[in-house]
Amino acid sequence: MMRMSPTGRPEGEYRSAQREGGLVHPKGRPEGEYRSAQREGGLVHPTGRPEGEYRSAQRDAGLMCLVLLAVLITCALSLVTSRHQARRLFVALERAQAEARAYDIEYGQLQLEQSTWGMPARVEKIAREQLKMQLPTAARTEIVALPARTEAPR
């Protein structure tokens, strides 16, 4: 099995690069190229970008992570809030339906009571027993004829 160097390349390739002319940086560039970039104008990150650009990319990535975290927290809170509101509304709906069923039962009982109170036999019995009323005799009954009705021409 072939041994690997710290750069991730096969061990022999790293040694041959050392023998040919110099060390190879872990990112695969010759060591002298990395050092000359440092001398010319600033540090160069091993990724090949200038050091300031690398830091701004890191800052941008960190800012993006914070924004995504804030969005995630906002979504989670809105989910919890909407579920709580849905449960609260469901309980209110159940309570209103139970109240409607109770009103329907009471309405049925009131209709039965009204029909019982208004039965002609019951009214006659109460009038005879409590109010001491009697049916009029035939001699006291008078039949009144309605006058003929004339219609107006249209």
C-alpha positions as CSV (number, residue, x, y, z in Angstrom):
1,M,0.0,0.0,0.0
2,M,1.3,3.5,-0.9
3,R,2.0,5.9,2.0
4,M,0.5,9.4,1.7
5,S,2.2,12.7,2.4
6,P,0.7,15.5,4.5
7,T,-0.5,17.1,1.3
8,G,-2.7,14.0,0.5
9,R,-0.4,13.0,-2.4
10,P,1.5,9.7,-2.6
11,E,4.7,9.8,-0.6
12,G,7.0,9.3,-3.6
13,E,5.5,12.3,-5.4
14,Y,6.2,14.6,-2.4
15,R,9.8,13.4,-2.1
16,S,10.4,13.7,-5.9
17,A,9.2,17.3,-5.7
18,Q,11.6,18.0,-2.8
19,R,14.5,16.5,-4.8
20,E,13.7,18.4,-8.0
21,G,13.8,21.8,-6.6
22,G,12.0,22.6,-3.5
23,L,9.3,22.0,-1.0
24,V,5.7,21.9,-2.1
25,H,3.1,23.7,-0.1
26,P,0.2,21.6,1.3
27,K,-2.2,23.1,-1.3
28,G,0.1,21.9,-4.1
29,R,1.9,25.1,-5.0
30,P,5.7,25.1,-4.9
31,E,6.9,26.6,-1.6
32,G,8.7,29.5,-3.3
33,E,5.6,30.6,-5.1
34,Y,3.7,30.9,-1.8
35,R,6.6,32.8,-0.2
36,S,7.0,35.2,-3.1
37,A,3.3,36.0,-3.0
38,Q,3.8,36.9,0.7
39,R,6.7,39.2,-0.1
40,E,5.0,41.0,-3.1
41,G,1.9,42.4,-1.5
42,G,0.4,40.6,1.4
43,L,-0.4,37.3,2.7
44,V,-2.1,34.8,0.5
45,H,-4.3,32.3,2.1
46,P,-3.6,28.6,1.3
47,T,-6.8,28.7,-0.8
48,G,-5.1,31.1,-3.2
49,R,-7.1,34.2,-2.3
50,P,-5.6,37.3,-0.8
51,E,-5.9,37.2,3.0
52,G,-8.4,40.2,3.2
53,E,-10.7,38.6,0.6
54,Y,-10.6,35.3,2.5
55,R,-11.6,37.1,5.8
56,S,-14.4,39.0,4.1
57,A,-15.7,35.8,2.6
58,Q,-15.6,34.3,6.1
59,R,-17.4,37.3,7.5
60,D,-20.1,37.1,4.7
61,A,-20.5,33.4,5.5
62,G,-20.9,34.1,9.2
63,L,-23.4,36.8,8.5
64,M,-25.3,34.5,6.2
65,C,-25.4,31.9,9.0
66,L,-26.8,34.4,11.4
67,V,-29.5,35.5,9.0
68,L,-30.5,31.9,8.3
69,L,-30.5,31.2,12.1
70,A,-32.8,34.2,12.6
71,V,-35.1,33.0,9.8
72,L,-35.2,29.5,11.3
73,I,-36.1,30.9,14.8
74,T,-38.8,33.1,13.3
75,C,-40.3,30.2,11.4
76,A,-40.2,28.0,14.5
77,L,-41.9,30.7,16.6
78,S,-44.6,31.3,14.0
79,L,-45.3,27.5,13.8
80,V,-45.7,27.3,17.6
81,T,-47.9,30.4,17.6
82,S,-50.1,29.1,14.8
83,R,-50.5,25.7,16.4
84,H,-51.4,27.3,19.7
85,Q,-54.0,29.5,18.0
86,A,-55.5,26.5,16.1
87,R,-55.9,24.6,19.4
88,R,-57.5,27.6,21.1
89,L,-59.9,28.1,18.2
90,F,-60.7,24.4,18.2
91,V,-61.6,24.5,21.9
92,A,-63.8,27.5,21.3
93,L,-65.5,25.7,18.4
94,E,-66.2,22.7,20.5
95,R,-67.6,24.9,23.3
96,A,-69.9,26.7,20.8
97,Q,-71.1,23.4,19.3
98,A,-71.9,22.1,22.8
99,E,-73.8,25.3,23.5
100,A,-75.7,25.0,20.2
101,R,-76.7,21.5,21.1
102,A,-78.0,22.7,24.5
103,Y,-80.0,25.4,22.9
104,D,-81.5,22.9,20.4
105,I,-82.6,20.7,23.3
106,E,-84.1,23.7,25.2
107,Y,-85.9,24.8,22.0
108,G,-87.5,21.4,21.6
109,Q,-88.6,21.4,25.2
110,L,-90.1,24.9,24.8
111,Q,-92.0,23.8,21.7
112,L,-93.4,20.8,23.5
113,E,-94.4,23.0,26.5
114,Q,-96.1,25.5,24.1
115,S,-98.1,22.9,22.4
116,T,-99.2,21.5,25.8
117,W,-100.2,24.9,27.1
118,G,-102.2,25.7,24.0
119,M,-104.2,22.5,23.6
120,P,-108.0,23.4,23.4
121,A,-109.0,20.7,25.9
122,R,-106.6,22.1,28.5
123,V,-107.7,25.7,28.0
124,E,-111.4,24.6,28.3
125,K,-110.7,22.6,31.5
126,I,-108.8,25.6,33.2
127,A,-111.6,28.0,32.1
128,R,-114.3,25.7,33.6
129,E,-112.5,24.8,36.9
130,Q,-110.5,27.8,37.8
131,L,-112.4,30.7,36.2
132,K,-115.9,29.1,36.6
133,M,-116.7,29.7,33.0
134,Q,-119.4,27.8,31.1
135,L,-120.3,27.2,27.5
136,P,-123.1,29.6,26.3
137,T,-126.5,28.0,25.9
138,A,-128.2,27.9,22.5
139,A,-130.6,30.7,23.6
140,R,-127.6,33.0,24.3
141,T,-125.9,32.2,21.0
142,E,-126.5,34.6,18.2
143,I,-125.3,34.1,14.6
144,V,-124.4,37.3,12.8
145,A,-124.4,37.4,9.0
146,L,-121.6,39.2,7.3
147,P,-122.6,42.0,4.8
148,A,-122.1,41.1,1.1
149,R,-118.7,42.2,-0.1
150,T,-118.5,44.1,-3.3
151,E,-115.3,44.3,-5.2
152,A,-114.0,47.5,-6.7
153,P,-113.4,47.4,-10.5
154,R,-109.9,47.4,-11.5
